[in-house]
Amino acid sequence: MTGLITGSRVRLRPAAAPDAARFEEILSHPEIARWWADAEEPVAAQVSYLLDPDEGTTTYAIEHEDVVIGIELAFEEADPQYRHAGIDIAVHPDFQGRGLGSDAIRTLADHLFTVRGHHRLVIDPAAGNEAAIRLYSSLGFRPVGTMRSYERGPDGSWHDGLLMDLLVDDLVASSDPVLTGS
């Protein structure tokens, strides 16, 4: 999966080495690190993975007005019996609350459905990340179940994750006049 993907207000482009410093800045911000930090893996190692992910994973820099405002990943399962994709996202807090994260998720979801041919997407926020869960729900993602002691937090303790999925017909079109041009 390569190339530029354009949304209503953001564009997604494949991440590249020059994004490393900005990605580190985003992931190090306390409001992002709260959900993304890994007690055993320094941010630099996370950024290294983002710039050179496993096969089937693509990392995008989310741009708004030529500024990298976030990071978005697409994980694709190729097995035809279980074919689906997953999304993960981090938007710098200075750009949250403006509909940019919604546009980035909707843009990548649409691409994964229409171009990549997936019928189902998953996302797995921390069960305590209420803002993320509200955002994903507003786009059509539905809770599937709680994954107990799913991931390790920055302090080394385990916390639950919420598995959510989205089928192609569930994706909510934008109702924001700024996003739709109405």
VEXBAGU-146482 format. One line per field, with one value per residue: residue number from 0; x, y, z of N, C-alpha, C in turn; residue in three letters. Coordinates in steps of 0.2 Angstrom, whole numbers, padded with zeros to 4 digits. Layout:
N
seq <- [NUM,...]
neast <- [X,...]
nnorth <- [Y,...]
nup <- [Z,...]
caeast <- [X,...]
canorth <- [Y,...]
caup <- [Z,...]
ceast <- [X,...]
cnorth <- [Y,...]
cup <- [Z,...]
type <- [ALA,...]
This chain:
182
seq <- [0,1,2,3,4,5,6,7,8,9,10,11,12,13,14,15,16,17,18,19,20,21,22,23,24,25,26,27,28,29,30,31,32,33,34,35,36,37,38,39,40,41,42,43,44,45,46,47,48,49,50,51,52,53,54,55,56,57,58,59,60,61,62,63,64,65,66,67,68,69,70,71,72,73,74,75,76,77,78,79,80,81,82,83,84,85,86,87,88,89,90,91,92,93,94,95,96,97,98,99,100,101,102,103,104,105,106,107,108,109,110,111,112,113,114,115,116,117,118,119,120,121,122,123,124,125,126,127,128,129,130,131,132,133,134,135,136,137,138,139,140,141,142,143,144,145,146,147,148,149,150,151,152,153,154,155,156,157,158,159,160,161,162,163,164,165,166,167,168,169,170,171,172,173,174,175,176,177,178,179,180,181]
neast <- [0004,0004,0008,0000,-0015,-0029,-0040,-0054,-0049,-0037,-0021,-0014,0001,0014,0025,0041,0059,0063,0052,0055,0059,0047,0038,0043,0041,0027,0023,0030,0023,0014,0000,-0002,0008,0002,-0006,0001,0014,0027,0032,0044,0050,0059,0054,0061,0063,0050,0047,0057,0051,0039,0044,0049,0040,0032,0029,0014,0010,0007,0013,0007,0010,0000,-0005,-0009,-0013,0001,0008,0014,0003,0000,0000,-0004,-0008,-0010,-0015,-0014,-0022,-0018,-0023,-0035,-0046,-0048,-0047,-0045,-0043,-0033,-0033,-0023,-0020,-0013,-0015,-0007,-0010,-0012,-0019,-0031,-0049,-0054,-0059,-0050,-0044,-0055,-0057,-0045,-0046,-0058,-0054,-0043,-0050,-0060,-0051,-0046,-0057,-0062,-0052,-0042,-0050,-0055,-0067,-0070,-0065,-0054,-0051,-0042,-0044,-0037,-0047,-0050,-0049,-0059,-0062,-0056,-0064,-0077,-0075,-0072,-0084,-0092,-0089,-0094,-0089,-0091,-0092,-0084,-0079,-0071,-0054,-0046,-0033,-0024,-0014,0002,0004,0013,0018,0021,0010,-0003,-0017,-0034,-0041,-0052,-0060,-0065,-0075,-0078,-0089,-0090,-0102,-0105,-0098,-0098,-0104,-0097,-0104,-0101,-0101,-0089,-0081,-0089,-0091,-0103]
nnorth <- [-0006,0010,0027,0044,0048,0057,0067,0076,0086,0083,0075,0059,0052,0041,0037,0043,0044,0058,0061,0057,0065,0073,0063,0057,0068,0069,0057,0058,0067,0071,0068,0060,0050,0044,0035,0028,0025,0014,0004,-0004,-0001,0012,0028,0031,0019,0015,0024,0020,0008,0012,0019,0009,-0003,-0020,-0032,-0030,-0019,-0002,0014,0030,0048,0060,0074,0092,0106,0107,0103,0090,0082,0071,0053,0038,0021,0007,-0010,-0024,-0040,-0053,-0066,-0075,-0081,-0073,-0060,-0043,-0027,-0017,-0001,0012,0026,0042,0059,0074,0084,0098,0098,0091,0089,0096,0090,0084,0072,0063,0065,0059,0046,0042,0044,0035,0023,0023,0021,0009,0001,0003,0004,-0006,-0016,-0022,-0028,-0026,-0017,-0015,-0008,-0004,0004,0009,0003,0013,0025,0036,0047,0043,0032,0038,0045,0035,0028,0038,0037,0025,0014,-0001,-0008,-0023,-0031,-0032,-0033,-0041,-0036,-0031,-0023,-0016,-0002,0014,0014,0001,-0007,-0018,-0015,-0014,-0017,-0011,-0019,-0014,-0014,-0011,-0012,-0011,-0005,0002,0014,0030,0044,0060,0073,0086,0102,0109,0098,0092,0102,0108]
nup <- [0000,-0005,-0008,-0009,0000,0000,0010,0016,0023,0027,0022,0019,0019,0015,0028,0031,0033,0036,0044,0057,0069,0071,0073,0085,0093,0094,0099,0111,0118,0133,0133,0123,0125,0136,0132,0122,0126,0130,0142,0141,0129,0122,0115,0104,0098,0095,0085,0076,0072,0067,0055,0048,0047,0050,0037,0028,0036,0035,0038,0040,0038,0045,0037,0038,0031,0026,0038,0048,0058,0064,0066,0057,0056,0046,0047,0038,0036,0026,0024,0016,0022,0034,0030,0034,0040,0051,0061,0068,0077,0081,0086,0087,0102,0100,0088,0090,0092,0081,0071,0063,0066,0064,0050,0046,0050,0043,0030,0028,0031,0021,0010,0013,0012,-0001,-0011,-0006,-0004,0008,0020,0032,0047,0061,0077,0092,0105,0121,0135,0144,0137,0134,0126,0113,0111,0110,0098,0088,0089,0084,0071,0067,0071,0081,0098,0101,0111,0127,0130,0141,0152,0142,0136,0140,0151,0152,0165,0167,0171,0167,0157,0151,0135,0122,0109,0094,0079,0062,0049,0031,0027,0038,0040,0044,0035,0034,0043,0046,0041,0037,0033,0023,0014,0013]
caeast <- [0000,0009,0005,-0004,-0022,-0032,-0046,-0057,-0045,-0030,-0019,-0010,0007,0018,0030,0048,0064,0062,0047,0057,0059,0041,0034,0045,0038,0020,0023,0032,0018,0011,-0007,-0001,0012,-0002,-0010,0005,0020,0028,0037,0050,0052,0059,0050,0065,0062,0044,0048,0060,0047,0034,0047,0051,0035,0032,0026,0007,0008,0009,0013,0006,0011,-0006,-0004,-0015,-0010,0008,0011,0013,-0001,-0001,0003,-0009,-0006,-0015,-0012,-0018,-0022,-0019,-0026,-0042,-0051,-0048,-0045,-0047,-0037,-0034,-0031,-0021,-0019,-0011,-0015,-0005,-0015,-0013,-0024,-0037,-0055,-0055,-0062,-0045,-0043,-0061,-0056,-0040,-0049,-0063,-0050,-0040,-0056,-0063,-0046,-0045,-0063,-0064,-0046,-0039,-0055,-0057,-0074,-0070,-0059,-0054,-0047,-0042,-0041,-0037,-0054,-0051,-0048,-0066,-0062,-0055,-0070,-0082,-0073,-0072,-0091,-0096,-0088,-0098,-0086,-0095,-0088,-0085,-0078,-0066,-0049,-0043,-0025,-0023,-0008,0005,0005,0019,0020,0022,0004,-0008,-0024,-0039,-0042,-0058,-0059,-0071,-0075,-0082,-0090,-0090,-0109,-0106,-0094,-0103,-0101,-0096,-0110,-0098,-0101,-0082,-0079,-0093,-0092,-0110]
canorth <- [0000,0016,0033,0049,0048,0064,0067,0082,0091,0080,0070,0054,0050,0036,0040,0043,0045,0064,0062,0054,0069,0075,0057,0057,0074,0067,0051,0060,0072,0067,0066,0054,0045,0041,0029,0025,0023,0007,0004,-0008,0001,0019,0031,0031,0012,0015,0028,0016,0003,0016,0021,0002,-0008,-0026,-0033,-0029,-0013,0004,0020,0037,0054,0064,0081,0097,0113,0105,0101,0084,0083,0064,0046,0033,0015,0002,-0016,-0028,-0047,-0056,-0073,-0074,-0083,-0068,-0054,-0037,-0022,-0013,0005,0015,0033,0047,0065,0079,0087,0104,0098,0087,0093,0100,0085,0081,0065,0060,0065,0055,0039,0041,0044,0028,0018,0023,0018,0002,-0002,0004,0003,-0012,-0022,-0025,-0028,-0025,-0014,-0015,-0003,-0007,0009,0007,0004,0019,0031,0038,0052,0039,0028,0042,0047,0029,0026,0043,0035,0019,0008,-0004,-0012,-0030,-0034,-0030,-0038,-0040,-0035,-0032,-0020,-0014,0005,0017,0012,-0006,-0011,-0020,-0012,-0017,-0014,-0012,-0021,-0011,-0015,-0007,-0015,-0006,-0001,0006,0020,0036,0050,0067,0078,0092,0107,0110,0093,0090,0107,0111]
caup <- [0000,-0006,-0011,-0006,0001,0001,0013,0015,0027,0029,0018,0022,0015,0018,0032,0028,0038,0039,0049,0064,0074,0072,0076,0092,0097,0095,0104,0118,0122,0139,0132,0118,0129,0141,0128,0117,0128,0131,0148,0139,0123,0121,0110,0098,0095,0092,0079,0071,0069,0062,0049,0045,0050,0048,0031,0029,0039,0032,0042,0036,0041,0044,0036,0038,0029,0026,0044,0051,0064,0068,0064,0057,0053,0043,0047,0034,0036,0020,0024,0013,0027,0039,0027,0037,0041,0057,0061,0074,0076,0086,0083,0092,0105,0097,0083,0092,0093,0075,0066,0058,0067,0061,0043,0044,0050,0038,0024,0028,0031,0014,0006,0015,0009,-0008,-0015,-0004,-0004,0014,0021,0040,0050,0068,0081,0099,0110,0129,0138,0148,0133,0132,0120,0107,0110,0107,0091,0084,0089,0080,0064,0065,0074,0086,0102,0100,0117,0131,0130,0148,0153,0135,0134,0146,0151,0153,0172,0167,0173,0162,0156,0146,0128,0119,0102,0090,0072,0057,0042,0025,0027,0045,0040,0044,0031,0037,0043,0047,0035,0035,0030,0017,0009,0013]
ceast <- [0005,0005,0001,-0011,-0025,-0039,-0049,-0053,-0038,-0028,-0014,-0005,0011,0024,0037,0053,0064,0057,0049,0056,0052,0037,0036,0042,0031,0020,0025,0028,0015,0004,-0007,0002,0007,-0005,-0005,0012,0021,0034,0044,0053,0053,0056,0054,0064,0055,0044,0051,0056,0042,0037,0049,0046,0036,0028,0018,0005,0011,0008,0012,0007,0004,-0004,-0010,-0011,-0002,0011,0009,0009,-0002,0002,-0003,-0006,-0012,-0011,-0017,-0017,-0023,-0022,-0033,-0048,-0053,-0047,-0049,-0042,-0039,-0031,-0028,-0019,-0017,-0011,-0012,-0010,-0017,-0018,-0030,-0043,-0057,-0058,-0056,-0043,-0049,-0059,-0050,-0042,-0053,-0059,-0047,-0045,-0058,-0058,-0046,-0051,-0063,-0058,-0042,-0043,-0056,-0064,-0075,-0064,-0059,-0049,-0047,-0039,-0041,-0044,-0055,-0050,-0055,-0066,-0061,-0061,-0076,-0081,-0074,-0080,-0094,-0095,-0091,-0094,-0090,-0090,-0090,-0084,-0072,-0060,-0045,-0036,-0022,-0016,-0005,0006,0012,0022,0022,0016,0000,-0014,-0028,-0039,-0049,-0058,-0066,-0070,-0080,-0083,-0091,-0097,-0110,-0103,-0099,-0100,-0101,-0102,-0107,-0098,-0094,-0079,-0082,-0093,-0099,-0110]
cnorth <- [0006,0022,0038,0047,0054,0063,0074,0088,0089,0076,0065,0052,0045,0039,0039,0045,0053,0066,0060,0059,0071,0069,0056,0062,0072,0062,0053,0064,0068,0065,0060,0048,0041,0034,0025,0022,0016,0007,0000,-0005,0009,0022,0031,0024,0012,0018,0024,0011,0007,0017,0014,-0003,-0015,-0026,-0033,-0023,-0007,0010,0026,0043,0058,0071,0086,0103,0112,0104,0094,0084,0076,0059,0042,0027,0011,-0005,-0021,-0036,-0050,-0062,-0072,-0076,-0078,-0061,-0048,-0033,-0019,-0006,0007,0022,0037,0054,0070,0083,0094,0104,0093,0092,0097,0096,0082,0074,0061,0059,0060,0047,0038,0040,0037,0023,0017,0019,0011,-0002,-0002,0002,-0004,-0018,-0025,-0024,-0026,-0022,-0015,-0010,-0005,-0001,0006,0008,0010,0026,0033,0042,0048,0035,0032,0044,0041,0027,0031,0041,0029,0013,0006,-0008,-0019,-0034,-0031,-0035,-0036,-0040,-0036,-0029,-0017,-0006,0007,0015,0005,-0011,-0013,-0017,-0015,-0013,-0015,-0013,-0018,-0013,-0011,-0011,-0009,-0002,0003,0012,0026,0042,0056,0071,0085,0096,0108,0105,0091,0096,0110,0118]
cup <- [0000,-0009,-0007,-0006,0003,0004,0012,0018,0028,0023,0021,0017,0018,0022,0029,0034,0040,0044,0056,0069,0076,0076,0083,0096,0098,0100,0111,0122,0127,0137,0127,0122,0134,0138,0124,0120,0130,0137,0146,0133,0122,0115,0103,0094,0092,0086,0074,0068,0065,0055,0045,0048,0047,0041,0032,0033,0036,0037,0038,0041,0040,0043,0036,0037,0029,0032,0046,0058,0068,0064,0063,0053,0051,0043,0043,0034,0029,0019,0022,0018,0032,0037,0031,0038,0048,0057,0068,0072,0082,0083,0089,0095,0103,0091,0084,0093,0087,0070,0061,0059,0064,0053,0041,0045,0045,0031,0023,0028,0024,0009,0007,0012,0002,-0013,-0013,-0003,0002,0016,0029,0042,0057,0071,0088,0104,0117,0131,0141,0144,0130,0126,0113,0106,0107,0100,0087,0083,0084,0072,0062,0068,0080,0091,0101,0107,0121,0131,0137,0148,0146,0133,0141,0145,0152,0160,0172,0169,0167,0162,0151,0140,0126,0112,0099,0083,0068,0051,0037,0025,0033,0045,0039,0040,0036,0037,0045,0041,0032,0031,0023,0012,0009,0016]
type <- [MET,THR,GLY,LEU,ILE,THR,GLY,SER,ARG,VAL,ARG,LEU,ARG,PRO,ALA,ALA,ALA,PRO,ASP,ALA,ALA,ARG,PHE,GLU,GLU,ILE,LEU,SER,HIS,PRO,GLU,ILE,ALA,ARG,TRP,TRP,ALA,ASP,ALA,GLU,GLU,PRO,VAL,ALA,ALA,GLN,VAL,SER,TYR,LEU,LEU,ASP,PRO,ASP,GLU,GLY,THR,THR,THR,TYR,ALA,ILE,GLU,HIS,GLU,ASP,VAL,VAL,ILE,GLY,ILE,GLU,LEU,ALA,PHE,GLU,GLU,ALA,ASP,PRO,GLN,TYR,ARG,HIS,ALA,GLY,ILE,ASP,ILE,ALA,VAL,HIS,PRO,ASP,PHE,GLN,GLY,ARG,GLY,LEU,GLY,SER,ASP,ALA,ILE,ARG,THR,LEU,ALA,ASP,HIS,LEU,PHE,THR,VAL,ARG,GLY,HIS,HIS,ARG,LEU,VAL,ILE,ASP,PRO,ALA,ALA,GLY,ASN,GLU,ALA,ALA,ILE,ARG,LEU,TYR,SER,SER,LEU,GLY,PHE,ARG,PRO,VAL,GLY,THR,MET,ARG,SER,TYR,GLU,ARG,GLY,PRO,ASP,GLY,SER,TRP,HIS,ASP,GLY,LEU,LEU,MET,ASP,LEU,LEU,VAL,ASP,ASP,LEU,VAL,ALA,SER,SER,ASP,PRO,VAL,LEU,THR,GLY,SER]
